[in-house]
Amino acid sequence: MTPAGERRAREQPFDASDAEAKALASGLRLRILRLTLDEPLTNREIADVLGLNPATCLHHVRTLVDTGFLEALEPRRGRRGAREIPYRATGRSWYARTPTISPSMVEAFVAELGQVPADRTDVTLTRLRLRLPPEELAEFRRRLHELVMEFHDRPRDPDAEPWSFFLALHPEALSAQPGD
């Protein structure tokens, strides 16, 4: 199991502090965490992948390091012998409960989905409207959670193609009733 996988197995859900919630309220920071989950990357490598100025990227990297969502590893020699620090996601963000609804996850999802080549035919999108009594809704939530956690807890195969999964379950806004 990878070091990140070992940490994931030990973490428990926690209420995010204001600083932690703010760090996770950025779609860009969520993308940085996704990029560094399986492979450590330097600030310059992260900036290159995301098309950012390295100084702008470093601000986001430092915010994630300061809140424990990203860790700095041992420095290494980069291009032209320069000292570079690789960063790796700690996996802690998975367990953070944030106090407010934030569009950051949706922003990160849309940005990542936008980078998938248009000719890929194996992308799956599904949208569903449900009308479930409270006990069935609770069962639906529990079963979804169990399935996601089952796959989350499996060891990662470093040779397998990485896939992303996004799930949102929310009450619908009240729609106009006939005659209103």
C-alpha positions as CSV (number, residue, x, y, z in Angstrom):
1,M,0.0,0.0,0.0
2,T,1.3,3.5,-0.8
3,P,2.0,6.0,2.0
4,A,-1.1,7.9,1.0
5,G,-3.1,4.7,1.1
6,E,-1.8,3.9,4.6
7,R,-2.8,7.4,5.8
8,R,-6.3,7.0,4.2
9,A,-6.8,3.8,6.2
10,R,-6.1,5.6,9.5
11,E,-8.1,8.8,9.0
12,Q,-11.4,9.5,10.6
13,P,-14.0,12.1,9.5
14,F,-13.4,15.5,11.1
15,D,-15.0,18.9,11.1
16,A,-12.8,21.3,9.1
17,S,-11.5,24.4,10.7
18,D,-12.2,27.7,9.0
19,A,-8.7,27.6,7.4
20,E,-9.2,24.0,6.2
21,A,-12.7,24.8,4.8
22,K,-11.3,27.8,3.0
23,A,-8.4,25.8,1.5
24,L,-11.0,23.3,0.2
25,A,-13.3,26.0,-1.1
26,S,-11.1,26.4,-4.3
27,G,-11.7,24.2,-7.3
28,L,-8.1,24.9,-8.3
29,R,-6.8,23.5,-5.0
30,L,-9.0,20.5,-5.3
31,R,-7.4,19.9,-8.7
32,I,-3.9,20.2,-7.2
33,L,-4.9,17.6,-4.6
34,R,-6.2,15.3,-7.3
35,L,-3.0,15.7,-9.4
36,T,-0.7,14.9,-6.4
37,L,-2.7,12.0,-5.0
38,D,-0.8,9.2,-6.7
39,E,2.4,10.9,-7.9
40,P,4.4,13.6,-6.1
41,L,4.8,16.7,-8.3
42,T,6.9,19.9,-7.8
43,N,5.3,23.3,-7.9
44,R,6.6,23.9,-11.4
45,E,5.1,20.5,-12.6
46,I,1.8,21.4,-11.0
47,A,1.8,24.8,-12.6
48,D,2.6,23.4,-16.0
49,V,-0.2,20.9,-15.9
50,L,-2.7,23.5,-14.8
51,G,-1.4,26.3,-17.1
52,L,-0.6,28.5,-14.1
53,N,2.1,31.0,-13.3
54,P,4.4,29.1,-10.8
55,A,4.1,32.0,-8.3
56,T,0.3,31.8,-8.3
57,C,0.5,28.0,-8.0
58,L,2.9,28.3,-5.1
59,H,0.3,30.3,-3.2
60,H,-2.2,27.5,-3.5
61,V,0.4,24.8,-2.7
62,R,1.4,26.6,0.5
63,T,-2.2,27.0,1.6
64,L,-2.7,23.2,1.1
65,V,0.6,22.4,3.0
66,D,-0.3,24.8,5.8
67,T,-3.6,23.0,6.3
68,G,-2.2,19.5,6.1
69,F,-3.9,18.5,2.8
70,L,-0.6,18.5,0.9
71,E,2.9,17.4,2.2
72,A,6.3,18.5,1.1
73,L,8.6,15.5,0.4
74,E,12.4,15.4,0.4
75,P,13.9,17.9,-2.1
76,R,15.3,16.6,-5.3
77,R,17.4,18.0,-8.1
78,G,15.3,19.2,-11.0
79,R,16.1,20.8,-14.3
80,R,19.6,22.3,-14.5
81,G,20.3,21.0,-11.0
82,A,18.0,23.3,-9.2
83,R,16.6,22.1,-5.9
84,E,12.9,21.3,-6.2
85,I,10.4,20.1,-3.6
86,P,7.9,17.5,-4.7
87,Y,4.4,17.6,-3.0
88,R,2.0,14.8,-2.4
89,A,-1.6,14.9,-1.3
90,T,-2.1,13.4,2.2
91,G,-5.6,12.1,1.5
92,R,-6.9,14.1,4.5
93,S,-9.3,16.2,2.4
94,W,-11.4,13.0,1.8
95,Y,-12.4,13.1,5.5
96,A,-12.9,16.8,6.0
97,R,-16.5,17.9,6.7
98,T,-16.9,21.5,5.6
99,P,-19.6,23.7,7.1
100,T,-21.0,25.2,3.9
101,I,-21.9,24.2,0.4
102,S,-19.2,25.3,-2.0
103,P,-19.2,25.2,-5.8
104,S,-15.5,24.3,-5.6
105,M,-16.1,20.6,-6.2
106,V,-18.3,21.3,-9.2
107,E,-15.7,23.7,-10.6
108,A,-13.0,21.1,-10.3
109,F,-15.2,18.5,-11.8
110,V,-16.2,20.6,-14.8
111,A,-12.5,21.7,-15.4
112,E,-11.3,18.1,-15.2
113,L,-14.1,16.8,-17.4
114,G,-13.3,19.6,-19.9
115,Q,-9.8,18.1,-20.3
116,V,-11.1,14.7,-21.4
117,P,-10.6,14.2,-25.1
118,A,-13.8,14.6,-27.0
119,D,-13.3,11.2,-28.8
120,R,-13.4,9.2,-25.5
121,T,-16.5,7.1,-25.7
122,D,-16.2,5.6,-22.2
123,V,-17.3,8.7,-20.2
124,T,-20.5,8.1,-18.2
125,L,-22.8,10.8,-17.1
126,T,-26.1,10.1,-15.4
127,R,-28.8,12.4,-13.9
128,L,-31.7,11.0,-12.0
129,R,-34.6,12.5,-10.1
130,L,-35.8,10.5,-7.1
131,R,-38.9,10.6,-4.9
132,L,-38.1,8.5,-1.9
133,P,-39.6,8.4,1.6
134,P,-37.0,9.3,4.4
135,E,-36.2,5.7,5.2
136,E,-35.5,4.8,1.6
137,L,-33.4,8.0,1.1
138,A,-31.4,7.0,4.2
139,E,-30.9,3.5,2.7
140,F,-29.8,5.0,-0.7
141,R,-27.3,7.3,1.0
142,R,-25.9,4.5,3.1
143,R,-25.5,2.1,0.2
144,L,-23.9,4.7,-2.0
145,H,-21.5,5.6,0.9
146,E,-20.6,1.9,1.4
147,L,-19.9,1.4,-2.3
148,V,-17.8,4.5,-2.6
149,M,-15.8,3.6,0.6
150,E,-15.3,0.0,-0.6
151,F,-13.5,1.2,-3.7
152,H,-11.8,4.1,-1.9
153,D,-10.2,1.7,0.5
154,R,-8.9,-0.7,-2.1
155,P,-5.1,-0.6,-2.8
156,R,-4.3,1.6,-5.8
157,D,-2.8,0.0,-8.9
158,P,-0.1,2.4,-10.1
159,D,-0.3,0.9,-13.6
160,A,-4.1,1.3,-14.0
161,E,-5.6,4.3,-15.8
162,P,-6.8,6.9,-13.4
163,W,-10.5,7.7,-13.3
164,S,-12.6,10.4,-11.6
165,F,-15.9,10.0,-10.0
166,F,-18.3,12.9,-9.0
167,L,-21.5,12.4,-7.1
168,A,-24.0,15.0,-5.8
169,L,-27.2,14.2,-4.0
170,H,-29.3,17.2,-3.2
171,P,-32.9,18.3,-2.6
172,E,-34.4,20.0,-5.7
173,A,-35.4,23.6,-5.4
174,L,-39.1,24.0,-5.0
175,S,-40.6,24.0,-8.5
176,A,-43.7,26.0,-9.4
177,Q,-46.9,24.1,-8.8
178,P,-49.7,24.1,-11.4
179,G,-52.0,27.0,-10.7
180,D,-49.3,29.1,-8.9
